[in-house]
Structures are given as structure tokens and as C-alpha cells.
Amino acid sequence: MRKIVVSLLFVVALIVSGCAKKRVVGEMLFRGSIGSNIKASDVLKEYFYKVKNCMGITADIEFPVVEIYDGNGVMCNGMVLSGCTMTDGTIRLPVNTDNFVIMHEFVHYFLLKTTGDVDRYHTSEWFNKCAGIVIKNDIEG
């Protein structure tokens, strides 16, 4: 009976650990403006303007510098996260990401450009209104 219980616990542990999606950070694939001629530039520009319009920003704001990393995570504050904005406005994104993460990081970027503050504590209403999510600890610098 004890062997069965231990075996079942081992199987449950394998299932649970296998279901958790691990974030993997790979090498930097690209660093530059989203205005550059990169494969993802059209998609990134689309979300740039979508968030800008959602936030009601009419001023001309230059495209951010982005760092695209292989994998599904980026290093930020010593942690692996789904995205990150640096206090200088650089945005770190993994190549495998989703639209909500991109829009969230653009909210940080536009807040930095319009208020001088990236809002590291996510107090702005714009995160929910224009990105739909809040990512903890995603400001570095």
C-alpha cells in the first residue's frame, strides 16, 4: 500500500511539474527601433499605435528601441518574465510572446514618454484599459 501511495505521489508530481510552462531566455536576436526593417516591425507598430490611440496620445512619439530574445521570457530584475521595460524606454520582449504583453510594455513606454515615469507599480488605469493585464516587477533600471 505504501508503495502505491508513493508511486501515485510521484506521478502527480511529474504531471504538475510538466504542466507548468517554464520561461526560457535565449540569446538576443535583435536590438533596434521598431521602425527598423525587422520581421516583427509591422506587428509591433500596429500595437504601438493601438495603445497610443487607446491612451488618447496625439503627440508625436518616436518608436521605442526593442530587444527581442529567443525563447518565451526575458531577464528583468534578476527574474525571468514575459516582458520588461527599462527606465530608459527600451522594451525587452521574447520572440514567443502575445499581444497583451506587447501592449502592456507599450503602456509603460508611453507613460515614460508623456509623464517621465514608467509607473513601475502599475497604478495607472491604462494597463487594464489598453493592455488588459498587469505584469509584476517588469521595470528594470
Secondary structure, 3 states (H helix, E strand, C coil): CHHHHHHHHHHHHHHHHHHCCCCCEEEEEEEEECCCCCCCHHHHHHHHHHHHHHCCCCCCCCCCEEEEEEECCEEECCEEECCEEECCCCEEEECCCCHHHHHHHHHHHHHHHHHCCCCCCCCCCHHHHHHCCCCCCCEEC
